[in-house]
Amino acid sequence: MKSVAVILSGCGVFDGSEIHEAVLTLLALDRANARVVCAAPDLPQHHVTNHLTKKVAVGETRNVLIESARIARGNLKSLRDLKPDEYQAVILPGGFGAANNLSNFAEKGGKCQVQPEVAQVLQAAHKAGKPLGFICISPGIAANLFGAEKVELTIGNDPGTAKELEAFGARHVACTVHNLVVDRRLKIISTPAYMLGTRLTEVEAGINKLVQAVLEMA
């Protein structure tokens, strides 16, 4: 049985992990009989959004690890406690949490920084030859960490966001929602998901392919 670490960034598309993307990832892994280890950094969210009004909830604070536990049904660990021998691959669902909590890509774009614990896990996994999967906006993290290696990845077809990825040295490849981009040299896989998707079935198609590709390389 192959083990995969799924790094979450909170709970909710506007300030954490995109819930549909996270659950579809977990479902695809379960269908493939993979063992899942969910993890998240133990830190305050960049901001909290009221998902009904889609406005920032001024003065409200939440914790990334605690909110991620909602998706993982309490079965997760702090990223700092995640051990390399617990997983053979890593997948990051999207959502603004990836661009605000796991990094500051939403604010800084091509000049962003990745949260140190996230960077440490991903760089160590990459160095060990473990495949990495990035969904939706999370390829911004991959571009930051592996742009110097000319990583090929996708966020769909938005030229502005693609330009920010390429600022790190990454090569952006346009991709439809149902498909994925596989950098076999670096073992990095990405799919646009809700960067393009308007239906759950569209997003599911790309995520299923990503999970399959990650497991084949693990």
Secondary structure as UniProt FT lines:
FT   STRAND          3..7
FT   TURN            13..15
FT   HELIX           19..31
FT   TURN            32..33
FT   STRAND          35..40
FT   STRAND          49..50
FT   TURN            51..54
FT   STRAND          55..56
FT   TURN            58..59
FT   HELIX           64..71
FT   TURN            72..74
FT   STRAND          76..78
FT   HELIX           79..81
FT   HELIX           84..86
FT   STRAND          89..92
FT   HELIX           96..100
FT   HELIX           105..108
FT   HELIX           109..111
FT   HELIX           116..127
FT   TURN            128..129
FT   STRAND          132..135
FT   TURN            136..138
FT   HELIX           139..146
FT   HELIX           147..149
FT   STRAND          152..153
FT   HELIX           159..166
FT   TURN            167..169
FT   STRAND          171..172
FT   TURN            177..178
FT   STRAND          181..183
FT   TURN            184..187
FT   STRAND          188..191
FT   HELIX           193..195
FT   HELIX           200..217
//
